[in-house]
Amino acid sequence: MKKFTGVLRFLLFIFIGAGLFWLAFRNLNLSKMVDQFKSAHYSFIFIGLAVGLISHFFRALRWNLLIKPLGFNVPAKNSFIAVLIGYMVNFAIPRMGEVSRCVILNRSEKIPLNKLIGTVVIERIFDSFCLLLIIIITFIAEYQRLKELIYKYLYTPFLTHSSGIDIK
C-alpha cells in the first residue's frame, strides 16, 4: 500500500509538472524557439551553470560548518543535494526552499529539524550583515556620484516644482 501511494504521488507531481509546462509554453512558436536554440552560445550557458553549481557547493560547505558544532557530521554530498533541492523548491514556492533543505537533511541524517532551522536563521542573519556591509561600502565609494544624482533627480526637480521657479 505504501509503495502504491508513493507511485500515485509521483504520478500526480508528473501530471502537475506537465500541466505547468503546457501552460507556460502553449503560445510559443516552436520553430522560432528551435532556431533560437540553434544560434545560442552554449559556452556561456555551461560557464554560468558551472559557476552556479560551484557557488551552491560552497554554500553547502558553509552550512556544514554551522552544523558541525551541533555534533553532527554531514557528508558534503548530502548537504549539497539538500541545497540544490531547496533552490528547486524556491521556484515553486518562494522561501520554502530553506525549510525543504532542512527537512531533507532531517530525513537523511536524522538531525533535529529545530537545530537545522536555527542554522538557516544564522546563515540568513550573516547574509544580511554581509549585504548591509556591501551597501555601506558602495555608498562610501560612490558618495560623490550619488550626491550628484540625488541633486540632479530629486533636489532640483523638487525645488523647481514646489517654488514654480525654473532654476535652469
C-alpha positions in Angstrom: 0.0 0.0 0.0 2.8 2.4 0.9 4.5 1.7 -2.5 1.2 2.4 -4.3 0.8 5.7 -2.5 4.4 6.7 -3.5 3.8 5.8 -7.1 0.5 7.7 -7.1 2.1 10.8 -5.5 4.9 10.6 -8.1 2.4 10.5 -11.0 0.4 13.3 -9.5 3.5 15.6 -9.5 4.4 14.5 -13.0 1.0 15.5 -14.2 1.1 18.8 -12.4 4.5 19.5 -13.9 3.4 18.6 -17.4 0.3 20.9 -16.9 2.5 23.8 -15.8 4.9 23.3 -18.7 1.9 23.2 -21.1 0.6 26.5 -19.5 4.0 28.1 -19.8 4.7 27.1 -23.4 1.3 26.8 -25.1 1.6 30.1 -27.0 5.2 29.8 -28.1 6.2 29.4 -31.7 8.2 26.2 -31.6 10.1 26.6 -34.9 11.3 30.1 -33.7 12.3 28.5 -30.4 14.3 25.8 -32.2 16.1 28.4 -34.3 17.0 30.3 -31.1 18.4 27.2 -29.6 20.5 26.6 -32.8 22.0 30.0 -32.6 22.6 30.1 -28.8 26.1 30.3 -27.4 26.2 27.3 -25.2 29.7 28.0 -23.8 28.1 30.9 -21.8 25.4 28.6 -20.5 27.9 26.0 -19.4 30.1 28.6 -17.7 27.1 30.0 -15.9 26.0 26.5 -14.9 29.4 25.7 -13.6 29.7 28.9 -11.6 26.2 28.4 -10.1 27.0 24.8 -9.1 30.3 25.8 -7.5 28.6 28.6 -5.5 25.9 26.1 -4.4 28.6 23.6 -3.3 30.3 26.3 -1.3 27.0 27.2 0.3 26.6 23.6 1.3 30.1 23.5 2.8 29.3 26.7 4.7 26.1 25.1 6.0 28.2 22.1 7.1 30.4 24.5 9.1 27.3 25.6 11.0 26.0 22.1 11.6 29.3 20.5 12.8 29.4 22.3 16.2 26.0 20.8 16.9 27.7 17.4 17.0 26.6 16.2 13.5 29.0 15.3 10.7 27.1 15.7 7.4 28.7 14.5 4.1 29.2 17.3 1.7 27.3 15.4 -0.9 24.1 15.3 1.2 24.2 18.9 2.2 24.9 19.8 -1.5 21.8 17.8 -2.7 19.7 19.4 0.1 20.8 22.9 -1.1 20.0 22.1 -4.7 16.6 20.7 -3.8 16.0 23.9 -1.7 16.7 26.1 -4.8 14.4 23.9 -6.9 11.6 24.2 -4.3 12.1 28.0 -4.2 11.0 28.1 -7.9 7.6 26.7 -6.9 7.1 28.3 -3.5 9.4 31.2 -2.6 11.2 30.8 0.7 10.1 27.2 1.1 13.5 26.1 -0.1 15.0 27.0 3.3 12.5 24.7 5.1 12.8 21.9 2.5 16.5 21.7 2.7 16.2 21.3 6.5 13.6 18.6 6.0 15.8 16.8 3.5 18.8 16.7 5.9 16.4 15.8 8.8 15.3 12.7 6.9 18.7 11.7 5.5 20.9 12.5 8.5 18.4 12.3 11.4 19.4 15.8 12.6 16.6 17.5 14.6 14.7 20.0 12.5 14.8 22.8 15.0 18.6 22.7 15.0 18.7 22.8 11.2 16.3 25.7 11.1 18.5 27.5 13.6 21.5 27.1 11.3 19.5 28.5 8.4 18.4 31.5 10.5 22.0 32.2 11.5 23.0 31.9 7.8 20.4 34.4 6.8 21.5 36.8 9.6 25.1 36.5 8.4 24.0 37.0 4.7 22.0 40.2 5.7 25.0 41.5 7.6 27.3 41.0 4.6 24.8 42.6 2.3 24.5 45.6 4.6 28.3 45.9 4.7 28.5 45.8 0.9 25.8 48.5 0.6 27.7 50.7 3.1 31.0 50.3 1.3 29.3 51.1 -2.0 27.7 54.3 -0.6 31.1 55.4 0.7 32.9 54.5 -2.5 30.3 56.2 -4.7 29.3 59.1 -2.4 30.2 61.8 -4.9 28.2 60.2 -7.8 25.2 59.5 -5.5 25.3 63.1 -4.3 25.2 64.4 -7.9 22.4 62.0 -8.8 20.3 63.0 -5.8 20.8 66.7 -6.6 20.0 66.3 -10.3 17.0 64.0 -10.0 15.5 64.7 -6.6 16.6 68.0 -5.1 16.5 70.2 -8.3 13.1 68.9 -9.6 11.6 69.3 -6.1 12.7 72.9 -5.8 11.5 73.6 -9.4 8.1 72.0 -8.8 7.5 73.4 -5.3 8.5 77.0 -6.0 7.3 77.3 -9.6 10.7 78.9 -10.5 12.8 77.4 -13.2 16.4 77.1 -11.8 18.0 76.4 -15.2 
